[in-house]
Amino acid sequence: MTETVKTAVFTCTANSLSVLAESYNLLARAKNKNEIAQFVSELKVTAKTPEQKNFVADVIDVLTSKEPTKQPSYGRLKTRYEAYKRGKTTITGFEFNLNSPKQMQQLFYGMLGMPIRVRNFKVSDSRENLGLSGVPQVNEETIEEALAYGDATGWKSEVLKLLLESKKADTRVKLFYDKFPLWKHPKDGLIHPQFKSAGTDTRRPTGSSPNLLQLGKKGDGIQIRRCFLPNKKLGHDLICSLDWDGEELRIIAGLSGDKELTSCYVGDSLKDVHSIVAAQIKGCSYEEFVAIRKGSQGAEKAKEYDNIRKSAKSVVFGGNYGIGGAKLARQLHIPVDDARAFLQAKKTAYSGMERWKEVMKADLHKNGYVKTLYGSRKHVFHRIYEKDKVHSVERSSVNYLVQGLAADYLKVVLSNLWRSRTFQRHNAVLIAPIYDELVFSCHHTQAVSLIQEVYAEMTKGIPGLNIPMLANPALGVNFADQIEILADCNQVLTAELIQSAISQVLSTV
């Protein structure tokens, strides 16, 4: 049974790797030959059957070609992947379609006997009339939950892991590998992503053609970030990025005046935002929690407290934007009651923030709008009087005060950089603002002055906030493999530190 699963899912994941050829060819241009060689050697070891060996041979052919998309091998890989998406795959002793929700439900809840933990929020009229709840879901989240809760053991656990790998691979293909090559400009061969400066309700940027905001800093997003290289035609050899340190939490601290949260950003002895909540969860003092996490009671205890802090991080960010206990429980893979207790611990730790939220909600009902420090308004009109929408409107309006202010600040920084012609003077190219991060391409001889100017603009601060806005600069030969210039965001950025990081990066090329 297990070997059947491995063989079948190798076919699934191998097919999904077909379009990876284009991105790995980009890596080859970036002179990452060792990574290409390692990737190929791993494929060779994994391939056992003649079909798998033929697949590997096609992949190697594409990787070593200067024009991969024009090779017959590339066409065969695309054909295999398209057949995989349409066809059926034998994994557990019977045939089923990985893209069929109904068949996946039969596999997951019928054959594997997994408990129902996640349902669709929307309930059809027919199900509602029968008193039924939403349809059970079968997606990456439900599979991860089943594994986290230990619902599956033995061969069932391996089936779920392989299904999860296959689903993630299919997601990467749909988001990146199928789309990115299509956006290559016919004249310069580059991708020119589009952005709307105020694409969301909070007036934050959105991306398209392709959407660079989908590039995560962890997991699968790292592989795609490696495809973003310095602009060779302009002689660039570095990708630089500066992102604000805890931007939204700093804004909340300044707006709410919460003493505990402010102590994380102002003063001589700065505290850790997430450890404050973690200490509240464990029922100990902040000082005791930090000491144990550093190893005062042994490595095992330190690891336990470090995991609590990681959970507290999700509690802090989720709690700031009104996450419920059920959703947090799914994120952390813990019982709902524990998740609710975690959220209450966060509210207790940052009680000043909760009082500020209530004041803002009262002002919203009184005025019918909220306004950021820069004067941007969000009007709610009659929606605030609709009973079924009051909570949603209140939550989104409070969020607007934070995320809307962050959007305002980003526009101010970008406008000032444009007026001062910072990028033009350094023969650099701004690639994109990605959430709280500015990414640009330049030559290493211009990097020191350029990074200093961008850093100075990003850290000027928001008028009236009284909380410093700090940034973390980094640079590298691509958008993924970057070196942090500062050991801590509170460290002073100097030309010597930047030059040291540049030398370190260039020595590896």
N, C-alpha and C positions, 0 to 999 in steps of 0.2 A: 504493500500500500504506500509506504513512505517513498520508495523509489519511483513509483508511478507519479506521485505528487511532484517530486523533484524534477523528473524528466519533463512533465507537462508544463510546469511553471517556468522551467528554464526556457521553454519555447516562448511563453508569454513575455517574460522579461527580456529575453534575447531579441524578440521582435521589437519590443519597445526601444531597444538600444539602436535600432536601425537609423533613426534620424540623429542620433548622437554623433554620427560620423562628421557632420558639418561642424559641430561645436568643437570636437576634438581636433579637427583640421585647423581651426582657429588657434587652438592651444599650440599646435605645431609651429604656426607662424610666430607665436610668442616665445619660441625657442625652448619650450618645456618638453624636450625630447625624452627625458627620463620618465616623465609621467605617461607619455604615449607608450613607451616600451613596457612599462609596468602594466598598463591597462591591457595591452595586447597579450602579454605573458599570462595574465590572470584568465583571459578568455580562452587561451589555448589549453590551460590546465582544466578548466571547467568543461570544455567540449569533450564528449565521449562518443556520441553516435555519429554516423556519417553526416546526418542532416545538420547537427550542431557544428561539425567541423567545416562544412561548406559555408555555414553562416559566418564563422570566424574568419574564413578565408576572404569572404566578401568585405567584412569589416576592415581587415588589414589592408585590402586593396584600396578601399576608400580613404583610409587614414593616411596612406602614403602617396596619394594622388594630389597633384597641384590643383586640379579642377574636379573635385569629388562628385559633384552633382551631374557631371557629364559622363560618368563611368557606368557601364552596364551593371556592375556590382551594386552601385547605388540604387539603380532601378529595381534590382531584385530585392534589396533590403526594404525599399518602400512597398513593394508588392507584398512581401511577407507581413509587414506590419498592417497594411490595409486588410489583408486576409484574416489576420488575427482579430481585428476589431469587428469584422462581420461574422466570423466563423465561430464554431463551438470548440471547446477545449475539454479533453478528458483529464480529470484530476482525481476524483474521488471514487472511481469505479463506474461512473455514468457520465453521459455528456451533458454539459450545460453551457449557457452563454454568459460570459462574464459581464456583458452589457445589458443583461435582462434583469431588472429589479425583482421580478416575480421568481425567476429561477434562483437568484441569489438568496432570496428570503427562504425558499424551500431548502437550500443547502445549509444556510446559517442557522435557521430556527428549527428546521425539520431534522435533517440528517445529523448535523452537529449538535443539536439540542441546546443551543445557547439561550440564556434567559433574555427576555425583552427589556432593554434598558433605555433605548432611545426611540422615540416616535416622531412622526411629522407633526409640526405645530398645527398645520391646517387640517381640518377634518371635513371630509365631504358630507354633503347633506344626507346621503343615504346611510353613511355610518353614524352620523349624529342622530338620525331618526331611530336607529336601532340601539342607541345608547353606547356606541363604541367610540373609543378614542382614536388618535391618529394611527396611520399605518406604520408598522415597525420599519425602521430604517436599516439598511445594510451599506455602510460607507466606511471610510477610513476611521472615523470617530468611533463607530460601534465596534469595529474589529480591535482597535486599540484598547477600548474599555474592557472587552472580553478577555484580552490578554492581561491587562492590568489587574483585573479582579480574580484572575486565575480560574475563569470559567472553563477553559479548555486545557487539557493535559495530554501528554503523549503525542500520538500522531495528529490529533485534532489541533493541538497547539501549533504544530508545524504547518498544517494546512492554512491556519489563520495567518501565520507569519508570511507565508508565500503569497497568499491572496493580498495581504497588505502591501507587500513589495510590488506586486503586479499593478494594483490600483494606483500606487504612488508613481510608478513608471508611466502609466497611462495619463495621469494628471500632468506630468512633466511634458509629455509629448503634446498634449492639447494646448498647454499654456505657452510652451517655448519652442520645442523642436520643430513642430509643424509650421509655426507662424513666423518665427524670427527670420529664417532665410528669405521669406517672401517680401520682407520690408527692405531688402538691400537695394540701394539706389542704383539705377542702371549706368549712371555716369561716373560717380566716384566710388561705387562699391561699398558705401557706408550705410549704416542704419541711422535714420533721422527721426527719433521718437517725437511725438506731439504731446503738448501739455496745455491744459486749461488752468489759468492762474487761480480761478475760483470755481472749481468743478463740483464741490460738495456743499451741503447745507451750511457747514462751518466756514466756507470760503477757502478751503485748502485746495492745493493743486490736485488734479487727476491726470493720468497719463493714458495714451493710446498709441497705436500704430508703431511699435508695440508698447504695452503698458509696463514701464520700468518700475512702477511701484509694487509690482508683484515679485520683485527680486528680494527674497528674504536674506537675512544676515547669517542664518543657520540652515543646516540641512541641505535640501536639494537646491535652494537658491544660490548657494556658494558656487556650485558647478557652473551656473549660468553667469554669475558675476565674473568668473574667470574669462569669459568670452569678451569682456569689455576691456579693450586694450588702448594704450596711448595712440593718439593720432599720428601715424607714421608719416603721412604726407606733409605734415607741418613740422616734422622733425622731433616730435614729442617722444619721451621715453618714460614718463611717470603718469600714474593716475593718483590724484590727491583727493582726499575727502575730509570734510570737517562736519561733525555732527554735534548738536547741542547736547550737553550733559543733563539728562533728566528734565528736559525743557518743560513739559506739562506739569510735573510735580513742583518745579520751582515757581511756575505761574500760580498754581493752587496755593502754595505757601505764601506768596506775596498777596494774593487776593483775599485769602481767608484770615491771614494773621495768626494761624495756628502755631502756638509756641513750640510744640514738639517737632512739627514739620519744619519750622523756621530754623530750629537748632541744627538741622541737617545741612544747612547752607550758609548760615551766618554765625560767626563766633570763633573762638580760638580752639575749641574742642568739638569738632563736627561729628555728629552721629550718623549712623547708617539708616536710611529710610526704612528699609525692609526688615532690619533687625529689631527695630522698635516694635513693629507689629508681631514679629516672630516671638519676641520676649513676652508679649501680651498673650499670645496663643499658649505658650508654655507655662505661663503664670509665674515668671521670675522677673528679676530686675534686668534692665538693659545691660548693665555692667556684667552681671552674672552670665547672661546669654552670650555676650561677646567673648568672655573668658573661656567658656566651655567650648565654643565654636573654634577657638584658637588652640584647643587641646589640653586645657587644664585638668580635664577628667579622662584623658585618653583619646586615642584615635577613633575608636568606635563611636564614642559619644559625640566627638567633634563632627563626624560624618552625619550622624542623626540630626544634629542641630543645623548643619549646613543644608540638609534636605528640607528642614522646616523653613529656613530662610527662603529657599527657592519657591516653596509653596506660598509663603507670605508675599513674594513678589507678584504672583498672580492675584492674590487677594487685594493688594494695594491698587494695582492698575484696574482690575475688574470692579472693585468697590467704588473707585472714583467715578465710574461711568454707569453705576446702577445695575451691575450684574446681580442676578438672583442666585439663591442657594443651589437650585437644581443645576443651573448651567455651570456654576463654579465646581460643583461636585463632578460633573462630567469632565471638566478640564483637568482636575487634579486626581480623578479616579478615586474619590473618597465618598463615604456616605453623605447624604444630603444634610443630615443633622450636624455633622462635623463641619461641612462647608458653611452652614449658617452660623455656627459658633465662630468660625474663622472671620466671617464678615463682621460679626458683632465685636470681636476683638479689635479689628481695624477701626471700627467706629469709636470704640473706647479709647484706643491709643491716640487717635486724631479727632478728639471731640470738637475742637475749635473749627475744624473743617466742616463737620456735620452741622454745627450751628450756623455757619456762613451759608451753607446750602439752603437751609430753611429761610434765612433772611432773603436770599435771592429769589426763592419761590414766592415769598410774600410780595416782594417788589414786582414780580412778574404779574401776579394777579391784580395788583394795583395799577400798574402802568400799561400792561398789555405788550411789553417788549423788554428785552435785556440789551445792555450796551457794553461793549468792550472799552478798555482804557483808551483805545485809539478812536473811539466814537462809532464803530460799526454796530449796527442794530439788527436784532432778530425780532420781527413782529410775529405774534401768535394769533392775533385777531380773535375770532369767535371760537377757535379750537379749545381755548382754555376753559370754556364753559361746557364742553361736551364731556359727560361723565366718563365715558369709556376711553377718552384720550387724555385726561388730565395728567395722569402719572407720566405718560410718554412725553407730553409736551413739557412738563416740568423738568424731566431728566434731560431732554435734548437742549433745553434752554440753558440749564446750568452748564452742560457740556460746551455749549457755544461760547460761554464766557471764557472758557479755558482754551479750547481748540480754535475758536475764532480769533482770540488774542494772539495765539501762536501763528495763525495764518497772516494776521496783520503784520506781525514782527518780521516774518519771512519776506513779505512784500517790501517792507521798508529796507531791509538789508539788501535785497536784490536790486531795488531801485537805486540805492546809494552806490552799489558796486557798478551799476551801469553808468550812472552820472560821472563817476570818477574814472571810468574806462579802465578799470582794474585789469580785466582779462585781456582787453585789446592791447594795453601797454606791455603786457608780459607775453604776448603772442600765445595766449592760452585759450582753451575752449571750455566753457561751462557745459558739461554733459547734461546735468539735470538736478533739480531739487527733489530729493527722494525723502518724503516726510520731513524729518528734522535734520537732514543731511544734505550738504552741497558737494557735488562731485564734479571734478574738472580734470582736464588733460593739459600737460605742460612739459617743457624741457627742464632737465634738472638744474641747468644754470639759472633759470628764472624762478625755481621753486621756493627758495628761501624768502625772497621779497614778496612773492605772490601769497604764500601761506600766511605770512605775517600780516599783510593787508586784509585778507579775507577774515583772519582770526580777529583782528582788531575791530572790524565792522560787526562781526557776529556777537562780540562780547561787550558792545557798548551798553547794552541793557535796555529795558523797557521803561519809559518815563512813568514815574509814580508807583513802580512795583516794589522797590526797595529790597529786591533779591538779585544777586549777581547772576547773569546769564553766561555760563562758561561753555567752552567747546573742546572737543577732543579731535585734534588733527592726526591724520594718518596718511601714509603714501606707500606705493608699491608699483610693481610692473603690470598689474592688472587691478580690477576692482575688488577682487576677493583676497588675494594674498598681500595684505598690507601690514606695515609696521606702525604701531602706535608711537607717536613722537613723545608724548608726555606719559610719565609713569602714573600721574594723578592729575585730574583736571584742574586742581588748585595750584599746580606747579606753574611757574612763570615760563612762558614760551620764549625761547631765545634762538638766535640765528645758529648758535653752536649746536643746539639740540636738533634742529632741522637738518643741518648739514651732516651730522652724525648719522641720522636716519637715512639720508640720501646715499651716503657712502655704503651703509650696510646693505641697502637694496641693490645698488649697482654692482656690488661685489658678487652677488649671486647670479647675475645675468651672464 
